[in-house]
Amino acid sequence: MDLGQHATLPADLRYIQYEHVLEARYLPAIRSLISKDLSEPYSIYVYRYFLCQWAHLCFMALNPEDSSLIGVIICKLEVHSSHSPPTRRGYIAMLAVAAPYRGYGVATSLVKMAIDAMAKRNADEIVLETEETNIPAMRLYERLGFLRSKKLHRYYLNGSSAYRLVLLLKPFDPSLAPDDEDGQIL
Ligand SMILES: CC(C)(COP(=O)(O)OP(=O)(O)OC[C@H]1O[C@@H](n2cnc3c(N)ncnc32)[C@H](O)[C@@H]1OP(=O)(O)O)[C@@H](O)C(=O)NCCC(=O)NCCS
């Protein structure tokens, strides 16, 4: 496939939740799709860390014609008991759409599915980091209500900086605002 060309989005794209039985069929495609745009490739253990524990928070967009992978989102949800009260924090770890299918709302649909799945599991908030120069990702997340909570200078190995974005899913009570890992109020 020529990734430089724009494709016509197949009608009736299929969105499915990842399951362990799909590993042999889709994990190589997931790794290849995500690593194309990463400055620091992840080992297979990183993928398995997320996919084995939080398969219910990972979704794929498939081409209905041949079931090939067009997009994927990988997330987790953990309780941070050091916070008072404990915070249920969702995290979007990876998101990618194959280049010819970008700009059609595929990532927006995947992120919405992940938000719904985390909200259903009572998440208080969802966080992620994205490169400050990644305009499509920043636009997509801010359109869905994510706010910039912090700038992370030289966050990536290639030296570029990131924004931490947060989507608050519960009404915000400033008196209960937790400190984040760096000791700053989010
Ligand atoms: C970021 C990414 C997932 C978006 O996927 P997508 O399916 O094209 O996303 P959507 O179509 O749902 O929305 C993309 C938004 O970015 C905008 N956009 C796309 N390309 C753009 C560009 N070059 N400049 C400015 N805006 C752009 C779109 O117009 C859309 O915003 P809008 O709806 O407000 O117009 C995709 O570009 C990608 O896989 N990038 C490489 C991996 C990556 O960066 N992942 C995110 C890491 S946090």
The ligand as a Gaussian input file, in Angstrom:
#p B3LYP/6-31G(d) Opt

LIG

0 1
 C       -3.443000      11.663000      14.878000
 C       -4.187000      10.655000      14.026000
 C       -4.466000       9.398000      14.861000
 C       -5.515000      11.252000      13.565000
 O       -6.245000      10.258000      12.847000
 P       -7.477000      10.673000      11.880000
 O       -8.317000       9.472000      11.664000
 O       -6.953000      11.360000      10.690000
 O       -8.230000      11.721000      12.814000
 P       -9.628000      12.427000      12.577000
 O       -9.967000      12.379000      11.114000
 O      -10.621000      11.829000      13.509000
 O       -9.325000      13.908000      13.077000
 C       -8.109000      14.540000      12.753000
 C       -8.210000      16.024000      12.978000
 O       -6.972000      16.623000      12.602000
 C       -7.163000      17.487000      11.499000
 N       -5.989000      17.337000      10.649000
 C       -5.601000      16.245000       9.978000
 N       -4.430000      16.510000       9.344000
 C       -4.109000      17.785000       9.643000
 C       -3.024000      18.638000       9.333000
 N       -2.017000      18.211000       8.560000
 N       -3.001000      19.895000       9.841000
 C       -4.005000      20.323000      10.626000
 N       -5.057000      19.557000      10.984000
 C       -5.108000      18.312000      10.493000
 C       -8.436000      17.014000      10.857000
 O       -9.016000      18.061000      10.090000
 C       -9.254000      16.671000      12.093000
 O       -9.688000      17.802000      12.798000
 P      -11.132000      18.464000      12.550000
 O      -12.129000      17.351000      12.650000
 O      -11.240000      19.465000      13.627000
 O      -11.077000      19.018000      11.167000
 C       -3.381000      10.268000      12.750000
 O       -2.973000      11.461000      12.106000
 C       -2.158000       9.403000      13.040000
 O       -2.249000       8.176000      13.092000
 N       -0.992000      10.034000      13.240000
 C        0.249000       9.319000      13.535000
 C        0.222000       8.732000      14.945000
 C       -0.102000       9.788000      15.964000
 O        0.349000      10.918000      15.873000
 N       -0.878000       9.396000      16.976000
 C       -1.297000      10.273000      18.053000
 C       -0.320000      10.164000      19.178000
 S       -1.005000      10.923000      20.608000

